[in-house]
Amino acid sequence: MTKFYDIVVVGGGPGGYVAALHAAELGKKTALIEADFLGGTCLNRGCIPSKTYLKHSEVIEQIEKAKDWGIETGSLTFSFSKIKKRKDDVIQRLRGGIAFLLKQGKIDVYNGYGSVLPGGVVKVKTAVGEESVQAAKVIVATGSTPAVPPISGLDTVQFDTSDTIFDIKEIPKSVIIIGGGVIGVEFATIFASLKAQVSIVEAADRIIPTEDAEASKFLTKMLKKKGINIHTGAKVLRVQETEGLKTVICEDAKGQELTLQADTLLVSTGRRPNLSAVTELHLEQNGPFIKVNDKMETSQTNVYAVGDVIGGWQLAHAASAEGVVAANNAAGGIDQIDYKVMPRCIYTLPEIASVGLSEAEAKKQGMEVLVEKFDFAGSGKALSAGEPEGFTKIIYEAKYGEIIGVVMAGSHVTEMISEASAFMYLEGTIEEASKMIHPHPTISETFYEAAVNAVNKIRTDRAIQSAV
Ligand SMILES: Cc1cc2nc3c(=O)[nH]c(=O)nc-3n(C[C@H](O)[C@H](O)[C@H](O)COP(=O)(O)OP(=O)(O)OC[C@H]3O[C@@H](n4cnc5c(N)ncnc54)[C@H](O)[C@@H]3O)c2cc1C
């Protein structure tokens, strides 16, 4: 007999499982269909494994730094199998946590491949056969997959993407990373700390091209200090492989041919949406992604879509926020997504974190803005931690001082950006930030110090203006 659900969610990543949990909290009979492991890309092949490896990188860097501080530990050796096991243990534990929450929410979980048909019928192909469920509303949260560009010769070469690189057997001696975006620079940090020779090839004129230009310059300098080769403005012409050695031939920024060789090739050039679950629905698209409005409604009544499959931010917390909005609307409420405060974090060593508009974006929108920057070199905590590189930059609107964007670069900034987000969420001003007491010594004081400096400058400017 066909089972009936108020809401069926297809895809168990941070968009889908959060939507399902929320729908169940709202009292709706809910099912979640996941073809692979609960937690999606984020938990199994994305955020969590990369951050687990990056913690290893941080410890390695700390041990190396300790030598200069008079703490000797002997020579450093790595057990990649133990590093991988810790990563797998973390994933396993979090997967269990999601399964527990779904069970607690009385959500039926189908481990199978879902296909959404017109009329709310969802077919589920499992290991043992096929069944159909009937849904009043469907939330599509099928996520994305690494996009592999049509590079000449790539089909003849063994290469990795972020889907496969976490489970390589040994630490590579050398790695070429095609793509210097967020994912590429995080892997560069991981492999450099494990003593692989790392080269990044990026087509844009700078790495992390979607982030603040100054943050990109800062990160370039810090990655180069680790010995990572960075080739920007470089176009990959072709790749080839001889006895396991991969050769990447590029045209560099000056139009010269550049040849790079390594035993491992990682292609990290963006992601494409997983659409095969909804081919029968002929949903309207926004480029390659499913088109939605701010209620997460697709072009088909009673079908919602959230997360990487709709494009946009392609971040786990964005997917979850969209999942909550979709669940609210599918449950009969009225809710809209608000992307104004969307923190973006890059977990390299040191890190980059930002929220709101960059100075360039604000100016492009015709806003009159002022910018204040405070360097970590002036932070007692950063100096005592031996991490004096970095800055906090506040972008605020000139008339009322409302904070409209913050960029942070340096150690621990991914943990600090939420203060800036809270200010922006509550429409806080630079003056209010300059009055909020911060604990001393902390690196978070750099946010306060930048605000104090900005307010002092405003006062000085006003005093000068009233004197003339
Ligand atoms: C290496 C890497 C690092 C990242 N780090 C971060 C980070 O630090 N912070 C951050 O915010 N974001 C990060 N991301 C991005 C983040 O992982 C994604 O934005 C997020 O996972 C998107 O969630 P989602 O629910 O939309 O899709 P996904 O997490 O991709 O989940 C979709 C799920 O749907 C399932 N599915 C697909 N089709 C079907 C079907 N027909 N039937 C049933 N199930 C189906 C898939 O198996 C998958 O489990 C990272 C990504 C990568 C690759």
The ligand as an ORCA input file, in Angstrom:
! r2SCAN-3c Opt
* xyz 0 1
  C      35.522     19.878      0.233
  C      34.334     20.716      0.613
  C      34.391     21.482      1.752
  C      33.298     22.247      2.128
  N      33.389     22.986      3.256
  C      32.338     23.741      3.643
  C      32.387     24.482      4.840
  O      33.383     24.464      5.554
  N      31.306     25.205      5.197
  C      30.181     25.252      4.418
  O      29.227     25.937      4.784
  N      30.098     24.548      3.268
  C      31.142     23.798      2.871
  N      31.051     23.051      1.732
  C      29.797     23.113      0.946
  C      28.718     22.238      1.581
  O      29.196     20.923      1.690
  C      27.465     22.279      0.747
  O      27.091     23.617      0.517
  C      26.324     21.555      1.427
  O      26.656     20.213      1.674
  C      25.063     21.627      0.584
  O      24.031     20.941      1.246
  P      22.823     20.301      0.443
  O      21.949     19.693      1.489
  O      22.254     21.265     -0.490
  O      23.471     19.164     -0.458
  P      24.408     17.933     -0.131
  O      25.132     18.112      1.133
  O      25.187     17.695     -1.365
  O      23.394     16.748      0.112
  C      22.598     16.261     -0.913
  C      22.271     14.825     -0.611
  O      21.278     14.396     -1.517
  C      21.526     13.047     -1.871
  N      20.857     12.797     -3.144
  C      21.122     13.335     -4.353
  N      20.235     12.891     -5.264
  C      19.392     12.051     -4.603
  C      18.277     11.290     -4.986
  N      17.790     11.308     -6.234
  N      17.666     10.534     -4.053
  C      18.098     10.506     -2.772
  N      19.157     11.212     -2.353
  C      19.794     11.988     -3.259
  C      23.044     12.961     -1.944
  O      23.476     11.634     -1.759
  C      23.439     13.874     -0.777
  O      23.624     13.124      0.398
  C      32.121     22.249      1.336
  C      32.048     21.458      0.192
  C      33.139     20.692     -0.161
  C      33.045     19.837     -1.385
*
